[in-house]
Amino acid sequence: MVVATGFFDGVHLGHRLVLDRLVGEARRRGEESVVVTFWPHPRNVLQDDARNLRLLTTLSEKKEILRRIHVDRVEVLPFTKEFSRLSAREYISDYIIGRLGGTAVVIGYDNRVGGDRLGPDGFASVASSLGLDVIRADRADTPGGVVISSTKIREALAEGKVEAASAMLGYDYSVLGVVVAGNRLGRTIGFPTANIKLYEPLKMLPGNGVYSVEAETLGRRFRGMCNIGVRPTVNAGNDTTVETNIFGFDEDIYGLDLKVTFLRKIRQERRFESLDALKAQLERDKADCMDN
């Protein structure tokens, strides 16, 4: 059994170098490829700036992406304070070898393991001393030389740079939620919207603004535009909403799933002096979305 371990938030292109090595090495050896990951995020348990943590993938999304790239098996270990105190040696011995029967481990360029936070070299040394074969994976950079990381992707999303985030992820970023009732104001100006409540409250939203999106519901996909923000023209509150106008769609989907995939940012959110001015801008936004 060939093992890779980590949180793998986003399962981005940097992770893919590790995971492709994992799958390839397991096939070469005629063994099973296994990803060992954790839930919840360690920062949630250790309170390490947990208030500001937002996730690129939910647990179910992470499992689905791992299956899609042909990882044979995903083991999810509950991350607790007791678990966090295990040394790298104890973790490798008790879990990777003892529980899973691992014969080899694939290590990324920035792997940190155990309560002692062993880096890649220390991790490799301990794993080797315990009888595991050690396979090292390379680092992934963007064409501009930026190291691909979950942190860099979160930063891009926070700035509304969804195309840059998707380029580092290797797929278009999306969110999934249930459609909830809104104030139905959009319908009165010809732009009905589906408001969603995210299933995973810690899932990261792109920064406030208007985006060209793909919307998926009822087993069908549509083009659309999505506003993330506080709706300054019609709302005096500060609650962030996710509202999607689905082009060519006018069915009742309250209580149903809606997946919103972000393609590019159209503009910043802003306040308009009237609903007529807002409607005129939405017409321009829709034309912009339909251009490409």
N, C-alpha and C positions, 0 to 999 in steps of 0.2 A: 504494500500500500504506500503510495507516494502522497505526501501531505504538504499543504501550504496553509499557513495560519495567519490570521489578522482580521481586522474589522471590515476592510474592503468597502468602505462607504463610497458608493457611486460605481464601483467596479469599473473604474476608468481605464484609459489606455496605459497608464503606469502600472496598474494592477494586472492588466492583460499580459504584460511581459512575464510576470510571475506565473499567471494562470496558464498561459500558452506553454510555458516550459513544463508546468505541472502535468498538463494533459499529454503533451508530447512524450515526456519521460515515462509516464505511467504506461502509455501504449507501447513504447519501446521495450519496457521491461515485462509487459504482459500483466501489469498490476492495475489496481483500482486507483483513480485520482480522487482525492478527498480534500475539501476545503473545511478547515475548522475556523469558525467565526464565533462571535459573541453577541449577546443581547441581554440587557440594553447596552447602549454605548457606555464605555468605561467612565466618561466624564459625567454621565447622569448619576452614576453610583458614587463616584469619588468626589462629586461636587466641584470638579475642576472647571470653573467658568461654565457650569452646566446651563445657566440661564441664557447664555448666548449661543448655545449649540443648536444647529439646525442640520438635518440629515439630507443627504442627496438621494438616498434610497431607503425605502421601508424594508423591513425584513423580508416580506413576500416578494418585493421587487428584486432585492438582492438574490434571493434563491432562484427566481425566474431567469435572471441574466446569467447566473452561473450554470444553470441547466442548458441555456441556449448556447453557451460556449463549450458544452460537452464535458463539464465536470461531472464525474460519476456520482458523487455523494457529497452532501453538505451536512456537516455536524454543527449544531448551534449549542454552544455552552452558555448556561446562565452566568452572567457576570455579576458577582457579588463582592462585598468587601473581603470576605474570607478568601475567595478565589484570587482576588487581586494581590494577596500577600504571598502567593506561591512564587518561589524563585523560578528562573528560567529552567534550571536543572530539574526541579520538581515537576514543572509543567510538562516538559518534554518526556520525562521518565513516566509520570503517572498517566498522562493523557495521550500524547502522541504515540508513545510506545506501549504503555500498559493497557490503555483502554482501546486504542485503535489498531495496534499492531503495526505501526508505521515502520517502513524499512528505509525510507528516504524522505528528506525534507527540502523544499524549494524555498530559498530565502531571497527577499527583495533587497534593494540597495539601502533601504531605510528601516527595515524590520526592527522593532524593539519588543522584547518579550520578557514577561515575568515581572514580579514586584521589584526586581533589581534592575529592570529596564535595560537588559543586555542589548547592545546594538548588533548589527549583522556579523561582525567578526567574532564577538563573544558568543553569540547564538550559534554560529557555525562551529566554534571550538567545542562548546558543550555538547551539541548534537553529535558531532563526530566522536567525542570521547564516550558517548553512550551507544555507539555502534551504528548510528544512522549515516547513510550516504548523504552528502550535502551538495545541493545544486544551487549555484548562484545565478540570479537573473539580473539583467542590466537595468539601467535607469532610463525612463522615457522623458524626452524633452519635446517641447513644441518646436516648430520650424524656426522660431525666434530665439531658441535656446532657453526658454523658461521650463523649469522642471515641472512636470505634470503632477499635481497633488490634489487631494480633496479640498485642502484649504484654498488653493488657487482657483478651483472651480467655484467654491462658495463665494469667493471675492468677485469673480466675474458675474455670477448670478445676481449678487447684491447690487451691482452696477447696471444691471439690465443687459449685460453683454451675453445674451443667451447663445448666440452663434459661436462665440469663443468658448463658452462652457461646453457646448455640445461637441465642439471639435476636440476638446480634451477628454470628454467622456467616451467619444466614439459612437454616440447615438444622440438623438434629440431629447432634451430634458422635458419631463412631463410631471404632472401631478394628478392625483385621483381623489375624487370626493363624491359625496352624495348631494344631489340637487335639493336645495332648500328654498323656501318661499322668500321672495324679496318684496320690494315695494311696488313692483310692476310698472314703474314709471317709464322704463324703456319701451314697453309696448305702446304707450301713448304717443311716442314720437317715431314709431316704426322700427325700433331696434330692441325687440324683446331679448332679455338676457336670462341665462341659466346661472344662478348663484350656487356655488358649491361650498360645502364644509368639508375640509380635508379629513380623510380617515385617520391619517397619522398627524397629530398636532405638531410634531417636531419636524415634519417634512419642510424643506426650505422652499420659499416662494421667491421668484425673481423680484428685483426691485420694482417699486411702484411705476406704473406706466401702461401704455397700450401696446399689445403684441399681436402680431399675426400668428395664428395658431391652427392646429388641427384638433378637432373635437371628435371624440368617439363615444357613442352611446347607442343602445339598442342594437349592438352588433354592426353598426355602420359608422363610416368616417365622413366628416364634413370639414370644409374650410370655415374659418371664423376669425373673430378678433376678441381679445380678452383684455379687460381692464383690471389691473390690480391696484388697489389704493383705497382712498377714503371718500371718493365721489364728491369732490369739493363743490360742484355746481348744485347738487341737490341734497347734500348731507352735511350737517354741522358737527357730526361726531368724529371720532378718531379711529373707529374700528376698521381694520383692513378687510376688504371684500374681494372676492374673485368672481367676476361677472363675465360670461362669455356669450357673445352674440353669434349664433350658429347660422351660417348662410344657408338659405333655402330649406330651413327646418322650422316647423311650428307645431310640434307635438308636445303634449303634457308629459314631462319626465320627472315631475316632483317625486322625490324618494328613490330615484334610480341613480345608478353610477354614471359619472361623466369623467372621462379622461381628457385632460387638456395638455397638448404637446406644443411647446413654444418653438416657433420657427425664427422669428426676428422681432426686434423692438421697432415699433412704428413712431412713437413719440412719448414724451413725458406726460404724466397726468397734469391737468391744469383746470382752473376754474373758468367757466364761461358766464357771460353776463345774462344770458337767457337760454331757455330750452331750444329756441330756434337756432341760436348760435351753436349750441351743442349738437343739434341734429345735423347742421351743415358740416361740422367738423367730422362727425361720425360717417357721413357720406364720403368725405374725402379719405377717411381712414379705411373704409371698406374698399374703395377703389385702389388704394395703396396696397392693401392685402391681396387683392385679386391680381395685381400686376405680375407677381411672381410668388 
